């Protein structure tokens, strides 16, 4: 099953809105077929593994990281392929969490005499597809915060300079992270200071992977974005969406949209875009995952709104040495330590001299 999970991860960034799935076929103690779901609309993992095994599928055991589908979507049901191949036993890591899927594949196979075992490496399988699970259960994106700070907690100097807080290895990881999500979001102040592209730029250190660009989202309550911004002039297959409040300039809105961006007006709460409503809107657009990259006010607002599931905090071995830089979070925080936002399931990793702390918001 761990082999199947490793195969599944090869589809990371390409399968959305589908889950990542891997499959391995074993006969007489030997692996005879392997496959994974490569992209949405393409063959599922079970189909690829069975095709790889060919006639050796007869009487074999199929290990698969997610319950085989029993419905026709963009591809035929995998259960029928399993039966036709003569698979004798199916080992499944986790049940399909999608409440809209009618007629579970496990029950269907059981009724037709296939031996089933479930729950093998279930926790690993759920962690692998945490984005898919959140989205199919709530129709809202799985939301991640990424930030890079000095040891004394500043993401930029008093002049706004933030190039570069961390080193090349950490920045490369962030581009890999961008490839894995559907959308990336920043505030208008970040656009004004850094004029970012928010695209995925990977080097050969990731095996020659050509990453996909996420949808770019800018929180711009008053539609202040300058019309020469890189975000509005990119040669990219993904969209740029500007989220504004009500009553913005119609003339400017038209000019921005003429450049190919989309402008979406949403309600404002305490002078800022209502992020809770935004999550519903992004989910309705089919965005299953969202990476928030700043700045400090956006990060603080996202944490305050309770929309964040996961964090990647990078710390560089640098000390700004003053209290006049830009903090990770801007605005009012907790009044007591016991009221701070707890983070659980911590994992620590080094990129050169930089340290990354990964964890999950304990809700």
Number of C-alpha atoms within 10 A of each C-alpha: 21 18 14 23 24 16 23 27 18 16 20 22 22 20 20 21 19 17 24 30 30 30 31 29 28 20 17 9 9 9 15 20 22 25 25 27 28 23 18 17 14 12 17 25 27 30 23 21 24 26 17 17 22 13 13 19 24 17 15 24 24 27 27 32 38 29 22 27 23 20 17 9 9 10 13 15 17 21 21 17 16 22 15 11 20 17 22 17 21 22 23 24 24 20 18 19 16 14 8 9 12 10 11 16 21 23 13 16 20 13 9 9 11 19 15 16 13 18 14 17 15 17 11 16 25 18 11 20 19 15 24 24 20 19 20 19 12 12 20 25 30 25 22 22 22 19 22 26 25 22 16 18 19 27 29 23 18 15 10 14 14 17 11 13 23 23 14 13 14 22 18 18 15 20 19 22 17 25 24 23 26 24 26 25 23 23 22 25 20 18 23 13 12 15 15 13 14 23 20 18 17 21 13 8 10 12 8 9 13 14 20 22 23 27 21 23 26 22 23 21 24 17 23 15 20 15 13 11 15 15 25 23 14 16 8 13 10 15 18 26 21 26 23 23 20 15 10 14 11 10 8 15 17 13 12 20 15 11 14 14 20 17 19 14 17 18 16 15 11 6 10 18 23 18 21 14 12 17 20 15 17 18 19 13 11 15 23 26 25 28 27 21 21 25 24 23 19 26 22 18 18 21 16 14 12 13 19 22 20 20 21 21 17 26 24 22 13 15 12 17 11 10 12 12 18 21 21 22 21 14 9 8 13 9 8 7 8 8 9 10 14 11 15 12 10 10 11 12 11 13 17 12 13 21 19 21 14 19 19 17 17 12 11
